[in-house]
Structures are given as C-alpha cells and as structure tokens.
C-alpha cells in the first residue's frame, strides 16, 4: 500500500500545494528524506515564482502529477551536510534551481549538461533518483544531492537573486552556446517579462546592443530607462517592424504564448539566429523561406548544467545583475498567480518563505 506524502519519509515538512487543475494552492503537510552522505539540507529563505509553476499547477502541459508543491528558484541556508559533501558547509548560503537529480554517468552528465540527461529529475512534479516524488520550494526546507546545489555568491541578494536560478540561466546558457556574446553585435529580446528583462541585463553586460521587441508600447520607458535597453520596437507597428528588417544578429524569443515567428525572422540579418525559450501550449508555425533565403537558424535551449549555472551566478554577481521583483508572502500566492496569468508583474514574484510560511 502506497504511503501518504506525510509518512513517505522520516522528516515532517510543510509547504503549499495545488491538488487539482484549478491550480488553487493551499497549506500541505508532507515529508522529506533524511540527509544522506551526499546531501545538503536547505532551509528555504526565498523562492521565485516562475511561469512554469503556473503552467504546472493548472496542468497546461498535460503532465502534472498532483499534489504539486511548485518552486525551483530557491535560495536558502545549508543546515546539514552529508559526510561526502565537500563544497558546502553548514551556514552557507546556497541555491537550488530547476533540477535536483540525474544519472550522473551518461554523455550529457559527463559534459556538465545534467539538464539534458534522459534521467534528469525536476525539483518538483517529478520522480527523484530515490524513486519518490519531488516537491519544490514553496516549502520550508528541501534535501538535495550536493551536485545540484549552488554556491550563492557574496554580494548577490537572496531575494532578487533567486529568479536567476531559472530565468537567469535560461537566457545565459543560449547566449553562451549560440555565440551571442560578441560586444557590439545587435540582440533583439522578444517579450519583456521574467526572462526578457533578465536577458536585457545580461546582454548589456556582454556588451551587446539590445533592442526590446514587445507588443506593449507602454513598456518602452521601462525597457530603456530602467533596464538599459538601447532601443524599443513595437511588434504591432508594421511601419517600425518594416524599418527594422535585417538589422539584428540574434533574437532571444521569451514569449510563452502562441505567436508568429515570420516577423521575428525578418528582423534578422543574414546568418542571424533566433533562439526560442518560451513554451507555448501549442506548436508554432516555422516558415522555411526566410531560413533558406537568409541562411538563418532557429534553435532552442533549456536552462543549463550545474557548472554553467554557477558560472552565470558568478557573472551576475560581478555585474550586479538581479531580477526586478515584487516580494510577497506565502498566503498571497494565489492572487500572485492570477496576476501572473495576466502578465501583471514587473517582473518576477518572489515568496518571502522564511518570514511568511507557517503551519496552520
């Protein structure tokens, strides 16, 4: 007979969970495993609220596995370390991102690309390497294998730094892999949300000229004067889009809704690269003519491995890059999710877990 979430493991835990596709989150008692020889136990201080959390609690992608405790942008304090743990000590400030397990022996894992391991397990809504369900950061603590724990650099704030563990690495990794780091080149960032606003900051730190491409004219002042973009392009203005044809070397497309790729491909120069990071619920149409006639490329990317995620955190600390956040209490999460669904956040909600999560 299957054990309940509360009795599955030795240590009592508490968080907030969604029980069905309504997505309503409420207090939830469950359990965490004992700290093993290779594990780090983390007392969670802050957890970012990612669009993936919203998709998952509502089962938008069709593979939610209730109850779901979301959260994969976790910053906390190491409270216990196993005897084999070498990189962390009790009291260290640490981060936990999107993944908490992999086989650790396949070709991807051996190349520090654990995020592409066929046996990779997500921080929540997944089956961990011990065969039990994973629960995420909308909770008081988490136990994680040391390979999937990150040193949180000194000088990087815990609250506004938390979203970098997903949003930050999701834009940093493709910039590095696809060569979008050459100073003076022109980067377009489509969509100015949780991912897009971080992409602007990282792009500028690499020395790129950055243009925000958005359907919301009201975001122009914010993009240029607050986030530091060089220019702003309203995607719904045919004249301005036409004037910008063939001007960009790269585009990072962060839009998570179904949208047309044809206009974006038109903005690229010959040999231009469009990298899509958003995850719409339905397939996008891929027009082939602009690819063939301009030797252009469409690619994708999914977070990054642990080594690269640490590199990204260190890079952001060096360049003073954080997310723009709205700090909320745990019991405000359902309202925050409603607002997130309407893109009513500048640009990332972060839950003050340590100061607002308490068992009823």
C-alpha positions as CSV (number, residue, x, y, z in Angstrom):
1,X,0.0,0.0,0.0
2,X,1.4,3.4,-1.0
3,X,2.4,5.7,1.8
4,X,0.9,9.2,2.1
5,X,3.1,12.2,1.3
6,X,3.2,12.9,5.1
7,X,4.6,9.5,6.1
8,X,6.7,8.6,3.0
9,X,9.9,10.0,4.5
10,X,11.2,10.4,8.1
11,X,11.1,14.2,8.3
12,X,8.0,16.2,8.5
13,X,7.8,19.1,6.0
14,X,5.3,21.8,5.3
15,X,4.5,23.9,2.2
16,X,1.7,25.0,-0.1
17,X,0.4,22.7,-2.9
18,X,-2.1,22.5,-5.7
19,X,-4.3,19.5,-5.6
20,X,-6.0,19.7,-9.0
21,X,-6.0,21.6,-12.2
22,X,-7.9,24.6,-10.7
23,X,-4.4,25.5,-9.6
24,X,-5.5,26.7,-6.2
25,X,-2.6,26.5,-3.7
26,X,-3.2,25.7,0.0
27,X,-1.3,24.5,3.1
28,X,0.1,21.0,2.7
29,X,1.9,18.6,5.1
30,X,4.3,16.2,3.5
31,X,7.8,14.7,4.4
32,X,11.4,15.0,3.2
33,X,14.1,12.2,3.2
34,X,16.9,12.1,5.7
35,X,20.1,13.9,4.8
36,X,22.3,11.3,3.1
37,X,26.0,11.2,2.8
38,X,26.0,13.3,-0.5
39,X,23.1,15.5,0.5
40,X,22.7,19.1,1.6
41,X,19.6,20.1,3.6
42,X,18.5,23.7,2.9
43,X,16.3,25.9,5.0
44,X,14.5,27.9,2.3
45,X,14.6,31.7,2.7
46,X,13.1,32.8,-0.7
47,X,11.6,31.2,-3.7
48,X,10.8,32.8,-7.1
49,X,7.5,32.3,-8.9
50,X,8.1,31.1,-12.4
51,X,5.7,30.9,-15.3
52,X,6.4,27.1,-15.3
53,X,4.9,27.0,-11.8
54,X,1.6,28.4,-13.2
55,X,1.6,26.1,-16.2
56,X,2.2,23.1,-13.9
57,X,-0.4,23.8,-11.2
58,X,-3.0,24.2,-13.9
59,X,-1.8,21.1,-15.9
60,X,-1.5,23.3,-19.0
61,X,1.1,20.8,-20.5
62,X,-0.8,17.7,-19.5
63,X,1.8,16.0,-17.2
64,X,1.0,17.5,-13.8
65,X,1.1,14.9,-11.0
66,X,-0.9,16.2,-8.0
67,X,-0.4,17.2,-5.3
68,X,2.2,19.7,-6.7
69,X,4.4,21.8,-4.5
70,X,5.9,24.2,-7.1
71,X,9.1,26.3,-6.9
72,X,12.5,26.0,-8.5
73,X,14.2,29.3,-7.8
74,X,15.3,28.6,-4.3
75,X,17.8,30.5,-2.1
76,X,18.4,29.3,1.5
77,X,20.9,28.3,4.1
78,X,22.6,24.9,4.3
79,X,21.6,23.5,7.7
80,X,23.0,20.0,7.3
81,X,25.6,18.4,5.0
82,X,26.5,14.7,4.5
83,X,29.9,13.3,5.2
84,X,30.8,13.1,1.5
85,X,29.9,16.8,0.9
86,X,33.0,18.8,0.0
87,X,31.7,22.1,-1.5
88,X,29.3,23.2,1.2
89,X,29.3,23.7,5.0
90,X,26.5,24.4,7.4
91,X,25.6,28.0,7.4
92,X,26.5,28.6,3.7
93,X,24.0,30.5,1.5
94,X,23.1,28.2,-1.3
95,X,20.8,28.0,-4.3
96,X,18.7,25.2,-5.8
97,X,17.3,25.6,-9.3
98,X,15.2,23.6,-11.8
99,X,16.8,20.2,-11.4
100,X,17.7,18.1,-8.4
101,X,18.8,14.8,-10.0
102,X,20.3,13.0,-13.0
103,X,22.0,9.7,-13.7
104,X,25.5,11.4,-13.2
105,X,27.1,9.0,-15.7
106,X,25.7,9.5,-19.2
107,X,27.3,11.5,-22.0
108,X,25.3,14.7,-21.1
109,X,26.2,14.4,-17.4
110,X,29.9,13.8,-18.2
111,X,29.8,17.1,-20.2
112,X,28.2,19.0,-17.3
113,X,24.9,19.1,-19.2
114,X,22.8,17.4,-16.5
115,X,19.8,19.3,-17.7
116,X,19.8,17.2,-20.9
117,X,20.2,13.8,-19.1
118,X,17.4,11.4,-20.1
119,X,17.0,10.5,-16.4
120,X,17.1,14.1,-15.1
121,X,14.6,14.8,-12.4
122,X,13.0,18.2,-11.8
123,X,12.8,19.9,-8.4
124,X,9.1,19.4,-8.4
125,X,6.4,17.4,-10.2
126,X,8.9,14.7,-11.0
127,X,10.3,11.4,-9.7
128,X,13.6,11.8,-7.9
129,X,16.5,9.4,-8.1
130,X,15.3,7.6,-5.0
131,X,12.0,6.7,-6.8
132,X,9.9,9.1,-4.8
133,X,8.0,12.3,-5.8
134,X,9.8,15.6,-5.8
135,X,8.3,18.6,-4.0
136,X,9.6,22.2,-4.7
137,X,10.5,25.4,-3.0
138,X,7.1,26.7,-1.8
139,X,8.1,24.9,1.4
140,X,10.2,25.3,4.5
141,X,13.1,23.1,3.5
142,X,14.5,20.8,0.9
143,X,17.1,18.0,0.7
144,X,19.3,17.9,-2.4
145,X,22.3,15.9,-3.7
146,X,25.3,18.2,-3.5
147,X,25.9,18.1,-7.3
148,X,22.6,20.1,-7.7
149,X,23.3,22.7,-5.1
150,X,24.9,26.0,-6.0
151,X,27.1,28.5,-4.0
152,X,25.2,31.7,-3.9
153,X,27.9,34.4,-4.4
154,X,28.6,37.1,-1.9
155,X,27.0,40.4,-2.9
156,X,24.1,38.8,-4.8
157,X,20.9,39.5,-2.8
158,X,19.0,36.4,-1.8
159,X,15.5,37.8,-2.8
160,X,16.2,39.4,-6.1
161,X,18.9,36.9,-6.9
162,X,16.6,33.9,-6.6
163,X,14.9,34.2,-10.1
164,X,18.4,33.9,-11.7
165,X,18.3,30.2,-10.8
166,X,15.8,29.7,-13.6
167,X,15.2,32.9,-15.6
168,X,18.9,33.8,-15.4
169,X,20.4,30.5,-16.6
170,X,17.6,30.1,-19.2
171,X,18.8,33.2,-21.1
172,X,22.6,33.0,-20.2
173,X,23.0,29.4,-21.5
174,X,21.8,30.1,-25.1
175,X,23.8,33.3,-25.2
176,X,26.9,31.4,-24.5
177,X,26.2,28.4,-26.6
178,X,25.0,30.2,-29.7
179,X,27.8,32.8,-29.5
180,X,25.6,35.8,-28.6
181,X,28.4,37.4,-26.6
182,X,30.4,39.4,-29.1
183,X,30.5,43.1,-28.0
184,X,28.8,45.4,-30.4
185,X,26.5,42.8,-32.0
186,X,22.8,43.5,-32.0
187,X,20.5,41.4,-29.8
188,X,16.7,41.5,-30.0
189,X,14.8,40.4,-26.9
190,X,11.2,39.4,-27.8
191,X,8.9,39.7,-24.8
192,X,9.7,41.8,-21.7
193,X,8.7,39.5,-18.8
194,X,10.5,37.4,-16.3
195,X,13.0,36.0,-18.8
196,X,13.1,39.0,-21.1
197,X,14.1,41.6,-18.5
198,X,17.0,39.5,-17.3
199,X,18.1,38.9,-21.0
200,X,18.3,42.6,-21.5
201,X,20.6,43.0,-18.4
202,X,22.8,40.0,-19.3
203,X,23.0,41.1,-23.0
204,X,24.2,44.6,-21.9
205,X,26.8,43.0,-19.6
206,X,28.2,41.1,-22.6
207,X,28.5,44.5,-24.4
208,X,25.7,43.9,-26.9
209,X,23.4,46.5,-28.4
210,X,19.9,45.4,-27.1
211,X,16.5,46.1,-28.6
212,X,13.4,45.0,-26.8
213,X,10.6,43.7,-29.1
214,X,7.2,44.0,-27.5
215,X,3.6,44.3,-28.3
216,X,3.1,46.7,-25.4
217,X,4.1,50.3,-26.3
218,X,3.7,51.2,-22.6
219,X,6.9,49.2,-21.8
220,X,9.2,51.4,-23.8
221,X,10.2,53.8,-21.0
222,X,10.8,50.9,-18.6
223,X,12.9,49.0,-21.2
224,X,15.2,51.9,-22.0
225,X,15.4,54.0,-18.8
226,X,15.2,51.3,-16.2
227,X,16.6,48.2,-17.7
228,X,19.1,49.8,-20.0
229,X,18.0,48.6,-23.5
230,X,19.3,50.7,-26.4
231,X,16.0,50.8,-28.3
232,X,12.4,49.5,-28.3
233,X,10.4,48.0,-31.2
234,X,6.7,47.7,-31.1
235,X,5.9,44.4,-32.8
236,X,2.3,45.5,-33.6
237,X,3.6,48.6,-35.6
238,X,4.0,47.4,-39.2
239,X,6.0,50.5,-40.3
240,X,8.5,50.2,-37.5
241,X,8.9,46.5,-38.0
242,X,9.5,47.0,-41.7
243,X,12.1,49.7,-40.9
244,X,13.9,47.2,-38.6
245,X,14.1,44.3,-41.2
246,X,17.6,42.8,-41.4
247,X,19.1,44.8,-38.5
248,X,19.6,42.1,-35.8
249,X,22.3,39.5,-35.4
250,X,20.4,37.5,-32.8
251,X,17.0,37.3,-31.2
252,X,16.1,35.6,-27.9
253,X,12.4,34.8,-28.0
254,X,10.9,34.6,-24.5
255,X,7.2,34.8,-25.5
256,X,5.3,31.9,-23.9
257,X,2.1,32.4,-25.8
258,X,1.4,31.2,-29.4
259,X,2.8,33.8,-31.8
260,X,4.1,34.3,-35.3
261,X,7.8,33.7,-36.0
262,X,7.8,35.1,-39.5
263,X,8.1,38.8,-38.4
264,X,10.9,37.9,-36.0
265,X,12.9,36.1,-38.7
266,X,12.5,39.1,-40.9
267,X,14.4,41.2,-38.4
268,X,17.5,39.0,-38.5
269,X,20.5,39.7,-40.7
270,X,21.9,37.0,-43.0
271,X,23.3,34.2,-40.7
272,X,21.1,35.5,-37.9
273,X,20.0,33.3,-35.1
274,X,16.6,33.1,-33.4
275,X,16.5,31.1,-30.1
276,X,13.1,30.3,-28.6
277,X,12.9,29.9,-24.9
278,X,9.1,30.3,-24.2
279,X,7.0,27.1,-24.1
280,X,3.6,27.8,-25.7
281,X,0.9,25.2,-25.2
282,X,0.5,24.7,-29.0
283,X,3.2,24.3,-31.7
284,X,4.4,27.3,-33.6
285,X,4.5,27.6,-37.4
286,X,8.0,27.6,-38.7
287,X,8.2,29.4,-42.1
288,X,11.1,27.9,-44.1
289,X,11.6,30.6,-46.8
290,X,13.3,33.2,-44.6
291,X,15.5,30.5,-43.2
292,X,16.7,29.3,-46.6
293,X,16.9,32.8,-48.2
294,X,18.9,34.3,-45.3
295,X,20.9,31.2,-44.1
296,X,19.2,31.8,-40.7
297,X,18.8,29.5,-37.8
298,X,16.1,28.7,-35.3
299,X,17.2,27.0,-32.1
300,X,16.1,26.2,-28.6
301,X,17.7,25.9,-25.2
302,X,16.7,24.6,-21.8
303,X,18.2,26.1,-18.6
304,X,21.9,24.9,-18.2
305,X,24.0,22.4,-16.5
306,X,25.2,22.9,-12.9
307,X,28.7,24.2,-13.9
308,X,27.3,26.8,-16.2
309,X,24.6,27.8,-13.7
310,X,27.3,28.5,-11.2
311,X,29.2,30.5,-13.8
312,X,26.0,32.5,-14.5
313,X,25.5,33.3,-10.8
314,X,29.1,34.5,-10.5
315,X,28.8,36.6,-13.7
316,X,25.6,38.2,-12.4
317,X,27.3,38.9,-9.0
318,X,30.2,40.5,-10.8
319,X,28.0,42.7,-13.0
320,X,25.4,43.5,-10.3
321,X,22.6,41.8,-12.2
322,X,19.5,40.8,-10.3
323,X,15.8,40.3,-11.2
324,X,13.3,43.1,-10.7
325,X,11.0,41.6,-8.1
326,X,7.8,42.0,-6.1
327,X,8.2,40.3,-2.7
328,X,5.1,38.5,-1.5
329,X,4.0,36.4,1.5
330,X,3.1,32.8,1.1
331,X,-0.6,33.4,1.7
332,X,-0.6,35.9,-1.2
333,X,0.4,33.3,-3.8
334,X,-3.0,32.6,-5.3
335,X,-3.5,36.3,-6.0
336,X,0.0,36.4,-7.4
337,X,-0.7,33.5,-9.8
338,X,-3.9,35.3,-11.1
339,X,-1.8,38.4,-11.8
340,X,1.0,36.3,-13.4
341,X,-1.6,34.8,-15.8
342,X,-2.4,38.4,-16.9
343,X,1.4,39.4,-17.0
344,X,0.7,41.8,-14.2
345,X,4.1,41.7,-12.6
346,X,7.3,43.7,-13.0
347,X,8.9,41.2,-13.5
348,X,9.1,38.3,-11.0
349,X,7.2,37.5,-7.8
350,X,9.4,36.1,-5.1
351,X,8.0,34.5,-2.0
352,X,9.5,35.5,1.4
353,X,9.3,31.9,2.6
354,X,11.2,32.2,5.8
355,X,9.1,35.1,7.2
356,X,5.7,34.1,6.0
357,X,5.3,30.2,5.8
358,X,4.0,28.8,9.0
359,X,2.0,25.6,9.6
360,X,-1.7,26.2,10.5
